[in-house]
């Protein structure tokens, strides 16, 4: 879905390119941290938070076999 006009997209891109690379990286980490906190706040079983975080952020990126291997590793990590 693209609901942003070309003009606004151009303005946004120009604004972003005025920032230093360091500022852009800091923005990315800030957004990732916010997303992480939001997801953590919705996890009821805090004991398995690593598993839940992995599944919510990356669960569709791996084959079932890969996913099981990663989940086993996370279980051993706790």
Secondary structure, DSSP 8 states (H G I E B T S, - for coil): ---S-HHHHHHHHHHHHHS-HHHHHHHHHHHHHHHHHHHHHH-S-GGGHHHHHHHHHHTTSS-HHHHHHHHHHHHHH-
